[in-house]
Structure formats: structure tokens, C-alpha cells
Amino acid sequence: MGLKFSEMLSIIIPTHHRPNLLIRAVGSALSSCAASDEVLVVADRDPGARAVLVRWTDDPRVKVLDNTGQGGASDTRNLGVAAATGDTVLFLDDDDALVPGYADRVRAITTATWGFGSQIIRQDGDENTALTPRPDLKGGVAGEWVPFRRKIAALGAGLWVRRSLFNAVGGLSCDQRIDEDTDLCCRLLAAGHQPWIEPHPAMIIDRLVETPRLTSSTDAETRAICYLRTFQRNIASLKHERGAAAFLAFRAQRMILRSKRHDLLEHLYKDVPGFHLKALLRAKHLVKRVKV
């Protein structure tokens, strides 16, 4: 029996003043699109985006929206999903490229409601990057025995989700400048939806000096606050996920220590479940203080 494909896929591309990279991102999306799919480019206070995409004026799959509201990456993506008509949305950053064939692989999945693939890191625009699968990832729906850390992914890892489910869990949190993707994965898991993990590459991530990525360019204090917020908002609903508490707590503590906002540690510790985990976190903190 043949595979049953989704009726329509909507690829959401937020953009902010990256004209040359945007052209490549849209081109990669279109090369993977079916005739019934759509590519929604959402310009976040970027009036020049429409002019950049003029070459695709006659392509009905390409639609350009202007975000004149709150702004920011999460709000821009949420606006794209709100305008989407596909039953599945796939996120693509304007400085990344979609691996050929990935959209078809997503359409073929009928046993999961969200998922992601792996990333290929390409240095300095090297077009000969090998698209090899990650041997540590097994394809298919993640079972409950799969550690929590394996079930979360960045939006830039080819993350896709059924549009109705994205809306049901509240979309992306606009107060999260970064880590909004981890927060979304947490809420999807808390709602009982296990991800489809694709070992084959989904996205090509370029490491170019002139295009710093949001995560790496965000100041340490903001990073710490966002990681702490992800922990606080989701820890109570992830008791069924193996290793979730430890993973989220340790990463939040690590960011807090890097930011030197030690006052945030008590906010973290008060919500950590169980004496054993609290003791491990405090011990890790003491070891770092001694090393310093």
C-alpha cells in the first residue's frame, strides 16, 4: 500500500534584512515544494523583502506577509502559521537552506504529529558538504524510553508540526527571545505527542561571519532568563519524560552561572523536584566556584 501524504505543506520563513540569504532559503524551499504547497515569507519590519522576491511574483506558492505588530522571531513565525493554509507547517530560517527531498519526507509521515531532522553545518558556503545521516539518531516515532534530551530540537533542525496541534498548544512564546523552540517541544511532549526523529539531514546551516545567529548573539543574562523560564514553565508537566527535570535544570543553571546572575539560582532551586536533584545541582555549583 502506498504512503498517504499530507494534503498541503506550509513552509514558514521569517526574515529580517538578509536579502541574499533569503533568496537562497526561498529557492531551497521551492525546489522541494509540491504544486499545492506554499512558502510564506514573513518580513519582520523589512520593507525590502518584497523587492528581493520579485523573481517569484508569478509563482502562486510564494506569499509575502509584513509583520507590523510586536515583532521578533516568535511573533513573526506565529503570524506565518496564522496565515498558513497547509495542514502541516515546516519552519525554515532565512539564513538556512532546506535539504532537497526533506519536504517530501515530511509529507510522507502519517504516524506522528510533529518531528524534526538533523542539521548539516556548512562552513563558508562550501557547496560540497556531505549530506550524511547521523548514526546516533534512529528514524521513527520516539518511544517513551528515549531520553528527553533526544526529543527536543531547534526550529532550524527542520522542525515541523501539524498546524492544528501548534495552535492547540499556544504556538511559540513571544516573551522568549531565545529557547522558544525548546519551550515549544516541551509543550508538545507534555500534551502527549511524541516526535518523529529523522536521522537524515533536513537543513543546511551556514556558518558565515557576516550573519551571526540569534542564539549566539544574545547576551548571557537574556539567555539565562529564557532558559530558566523554559524550566519553570514546563517542569511540572514533564514528570513522565525520562530525564526532563535534570536536563532542563542543569542547562538553566549553566546559563545562570555564565551570566553571573547568581540571584537567579534560588528561583531555579525552589522549583527543582526531589532532594537528590537539588543536591546534585548545588554540588555542581560548588565545584565550579572552587575551580574559579
Number of C-alpha atoms within 10 A of each C-alpha: 3 5 9 10 14 16 11 19 27 27 29 29 25 29 26 19 15 15 19 11 18 24 19 16 21 26 17 18 28 22 13 16 22 15 11 12 22 24 26 26 28 28 24 23 17 16 13 13 23 19 10 14 18 10 10 16 13 8 13 12 18 18 19 17 17 20 21 11 11 11 16 18 22 21 21 29 28 21 20 28 25 12 15 21 15 20 15 25 27 26 24 30 25 24 27 24 25 28 20 17 14 20 24 15 13 26 17 14 18 13 11 16 20 27 27 28 26 24 24 22 17 17 13 10 13 10 8 7 12 11 16 12 17 15 9 8 14 14 13 15 20 19 11 12 8 14 15 21 15 12 23 22 20 18 20 24 25 27 26 26 22 19 22 15 17 21 14 11 13 12 23 23 18 17 12 21 17 23 21 23 20 21 22 23 24 24 21 23 20 19 14 11 18 21 26 26 23 23 19 22 23 28 27 23 19 19 16 13 9 6 11 12 13 11 11 10 9 13 11 17 16 16 23 25 21 22 26 24 19 24 26 18 13 20 20 14 14 18 13 14 20 15 14 20 22 20 14 21 24 20 14 24 23 16 20 25 19 13 17 13 14 12 10 17 18 10 13 20 16 10 16 21 15 9 8 9 16 18 12 13 19 14 12 14 16 12 10 12 10 7 6 6
